[in-house]
Amino acid sequence: MKEVIKNSLLGMVVFIIGFAIIFVLTSSDIEAELTYYAAIAYALLYLASVISVCTAVILRKLLYQKNESLIELTKKH
């Protein structure tokens, strides 16, 4: 359960930081054409947060498996 919370927080942090950056860059009076670019940026931001969470989950699983195999090797010797 702790890992789920950590991963969710990581995704939220990436999203919030990116949202703040995009908000600052697009807060001025912008043309309609630029709002499409802002929407694309929001979509990419959401994608980045999902990718960061997935990467964190995969890395934790790989490190856990590596540690398990090292423990088994040391027990055999």
C-alpha positions as CSV (number, residue, x, y, z in Angstrom):
1,M,0.0,0.0,0.0
2,K,2.9,2.4,0.7
3,E,4.3,1.9,-2.8
4,V,0.9,2.8,-4.3
5,I,0.8,6.0,-2.3
6,K,4.5,6.8,-3.2
7,N,3.8,6.3,-6.9
8,S,0.6,8.3,-6.8
9,L,2.4,11.2,-5.1
10,L,5.2,11.0,-7.7
11,G,2.7,11.3,-10.5
12,M,0.9,14.2,-8.8
13,V,4.2,16.1,-8.2
14,V,5.2,15.7,-11.8
15,F,1.8,16.9,-13.0
16,I,1.6,19.8,-10.6
17,I,5.1,21.1,-11.4
18,G,4.4,20.8,-15.1
19,F,1.0,22.4,-14.7
20,A,2.6,25.4,-12.9
21,I,5.2,25.8,-15.6
22,I,2.6,25.7,-18.4
23,F,0.3,28.1,-16.4
24,V,3.1,30.6,-16.0
25,L,4.0,30.4,-19.7
26,T,0.4,30.7,-21.0
27,S,-1.1,33.0,-18.4
28,S,-0.8,36.1,-20.6
29,D,-3.5,37.0,-23.0
30,I,-3.0,34.4,-25.7
31,E,-4.5,33.9,-29.1
32,A,-6.9,31.1,-29.9
33,E,-4.2,29.3,-31.8
34,L,-2.0,29.1,-28.8
35,T,-4.7,27.5,-26.7
36,Y,-4.4,24.4,-28.9
37,Y,-0.7,24.3,-28.1
38,A,-1.5,24.7,-24.4
39,A,-3.9,21.7,-24.7
40,I,-1.2,19.6,-26.3
41,A,1.2,20.6,-23.6
42,Y,-1.4,19.5,-20.9
43,A,-1.8,16.2,-22.6
44,L,2.0,15.7,-22.8
45,L,2.2,16.6,-19.1
46,Y,-0.4,14.0,-18.2
47,L,1.6,11.5,-20.2
48,A,4.8,12.4,-18.5
49,S,3.2,11.9,-15.1
50,V,2.0,8.4,-16.1
51,I,5.3,7.5,-17.5
52,S,7.2,8.6,-14.4
53,V,4.9,6.5,-12.2
54,C,5.3,3.4,-14.5
55,T,9.0,3.8,-14.6
56,A,9.2,4.0,-10.8
57,V,7.1,0.9,-10.4
58,I,9.2,-1.0,-13.0
59,L,12.5,0.0,-11.4
60,R,11.3,-1.0,-7.9
61,K,10.3,-4.4,-9.1
62,L,13.6,-4.9,-10.9
63,L,15.6,-3.9,-7.9
64,Y,13.5,-6.1,-5.7
65,Q,14.1,-9.1,-8.0
66,K,17.8,-8.4,-8.2
67,N,18.1,-8.2,-4.4
68,E,16.2,-11.5,-4.1
69,S,18.5,-13.3,-6.5
70,L,21.6,-11.9,-4.7
71,I,20.2,-13.2,-1.4
72,E,19.7,-16.6,-2.9
73,L,23.2,-16.7,-4.3
74,T,24.8,-15.8,-1.0
75,K,22.8,-18.5,0.8
76,K,24.1,-21.2,-1.6
77,H,27.7,-20.3,-0.9
